[in-house]
Each structure stands twice: as C-alpha cells, then as structure tokens.
Amino acid sequence: MARRPLVMGNWKLNGSKAFTKELVEGLKRELDGVTGCDVAIAPPVMYLAEAEAALNSCGCDCSTKKVIALGAQNVDVNVQGAFTGDISTAMLKDFGAKYIIIGHSERRTYHKESDEFIAKKFAALKEAGLVPVLCIGETEAENEAGKTEEVCARQLDAVLNSLGAEAFNGAVIAYEPVWAIGTGKSATPAQAQAVHAFIRGHIAKHSQAVADQVIIQYGGSVNDANAAELFTQPDIDGALVGGASLKAPAFAVIVKAAEKAKA
Ligand SMILES: O=C[C@H](O)COP(=O)(O)O
C-alpha cells in the first residue's frame, strides 16, 4: 500500500519572532510546487502565532500554504485548569497545529517522561483529533547491548496495550536512535530499514491494516546529503528533522528527496 511521505521539522529550542517569519517565508518559496510529500514544522510554541501568520500571509489559497502544516513539540495531558506552564491540545488546535511530537528522547531524558505518561499524551491527542508523532528509539548503550528491538517494542507497547492498535490509524511514529540525534552520525539506510521493518511488524501482530498505513519517519542527523538514500528504503516514510530544518534550502532538499523517492 502506498503511503504518503511526511517530512517534519523539529525546531527544538531555537528561533525568535523574526527567525520564524524569515524561515517560514523561505520554506514557502523553496517548497512551491511540492505536491507529493506532506510537510510540517514544529516551532517553539511561543512562535506558533508568528508561524501561523507567516504561513497565511499571502492571503490567497495557494498550494504552498496547504503543503506546510503546523505542528508542536509537546503537549500536556490536561485540557484546562491549574497546571502551570502546560499547553493543552485545545490551545494547539487554536493555532491550527496538527502534528504533535510526543515522547522525544530529549523529553524522556531531561523531563523524565515515562512510557505510560507518553501513552496518556497519545490518548489526549487522539481525543482532540490531532496527529501524534510518537518518537521511539534506543540509546547508544542499548544499541550496543543488542536491545534496540526490545526498547522500541516496549515504547510501542505502552500505547498498544492501553489504547489498542487502532490508535495508530492516522498516527505517525518517528524512529530516532538517540545516538544519532544531533551527532552527525545518522543510522545507515540499512540499519534504519531493519528497525522500521521491525516496528511495522510489531504493529502488524495486532493489525496488518494499521501497520500498512502507519507513517514511520526516521530521525537522527538527517540532512540534505543523506536523505535521498534513506528514503530509498521501503519502510522509511519520511523524516523528523532537527538541525537541518532550521535552514529552508536544506529542509527543502530533504522534502523533495522524499517526494521523488516515494513518487
Ligand atoms: O526531532 C528531531 C531529531 O531529534 C533529530 O535531530 P537532528 O536532525 O538534529 O539530529
């Protein structure tokens, strides 16, 4: 079954009002005419308003505006109330955000987010009609100990066992080996494909139909030089891009590589 690729930029803790406007304008120019790849950007939530305004600034109904979707890097499980500092699904929807990253290794590590807590965020996003982008992946030590599949299975099972396989209908999984994030040391296409096939197979144990449609992105030092080869792999359906998403030309090369490989 043909899956439509998704390339998403995770800006992490970078940017400013002016940077957001400039990068979104650059992306609109660079991605004009792209039709074969879904694209999303996740600026810091502080700048969602600037990003939304910049995406809509031409005031017309042009195709580029439809190509780039807004996303966010995190969400809370609570919808309203006394939860200082948190951001709800409703607030993200208010800015037109669609793809919401959860379970990123930086949140698992620095904010001690557990598999169970992340599964609750997944549920909150589904409840709100938003698209979870569930990040999973092993550390370098786990990789060296041969525990990659065990770790990925455990992280997926937190959602599968609490919400069922159907929750992955319309959702996105991002396989991000922690040792590849921000290191310049991407997994090889063959390494990534092997894990992606395992992930799809793990979902297929519950539902082949759900496994066939779920988008599995690769993330970890994806750049304009290595993206095309990664996308030749059958189970790599796009990328979650950190550093290279901060420059419009490099990000556009990655998007166009996905469009070409999956045409
Ligand atoms: O969410 C994105 C990933 O953490 C990858 O970041 P990176 O492309 O800078 O390695």
Ligand as a Chemical Component Dictionary entry (heavy atoms), coordinates in Angstrom:
data_LIG
# 
_chem_comp.id                   LIG 
_chem_comp.type                 NON-POLYMER 
_chem_comp.pdbx_formal_charge   0 
_chem_comp.three_letter_code    LIG 
# 
loop_
_chem_comp_atom.comp_id 
_chem_comp_atom.atom_id 
_chem_comp_atom.alt_atom_id 
_chem_comp_atom.type_symbol 
_chem_comp_atom.charge 
_chem_comp_atom.model_Cartn_x 
_chem_comp_atom.model_Cartn_y 
_chem_comp_atom.model_Cartn_z 
_chem_comp_atom.pdbx_ordinal 
LIG O1 O1 O 0 13.404 15.616 16.268 1  
LIG C1 C1 C 0 14.443 15.589 15.598 2  
LIG C2 C2 C 0 15.549 14.749 15.959 3  
LIG O2 O2 O 0 15.829 14.791 17.315 4  
LIG C3 C3 C 0 16.737 14.794 15.058 5  
LIG O3 O3 O 0 17.552 15.900 15.317 6  
LIG P1 P1 P 0 18.807 16.142 14.352 7  
LIG O4 O4 O 0 18.270 16.095 12.938 8  
LIG O5 O5 O 0 19.333 17.480 14.726 9  
LIG O6 O6 O 0 19.757 15.024 14.598 10 
# 
loop_
_chem_comp_bond.comp_id 
_chem_comp_bond.atom_id_1 
_chem_comp_bond.atom_id_2 
_chem_comp_bond.value_order 
_chem_comp_bond.pdbx_ordinal 
LIG O1 C1 DOUB 1 
LIG C1 C2 SING 2 
LIG C2 O2 SING 3 
LIG C2 C3 SING 4 
LIG C3 O3 SING 5 
LIG O3 P1 SING 6 
LIG P1 O4 DOUB 7 
LIG P1 O5 SING 8 
LIG P1 O6 SING 9 
# 
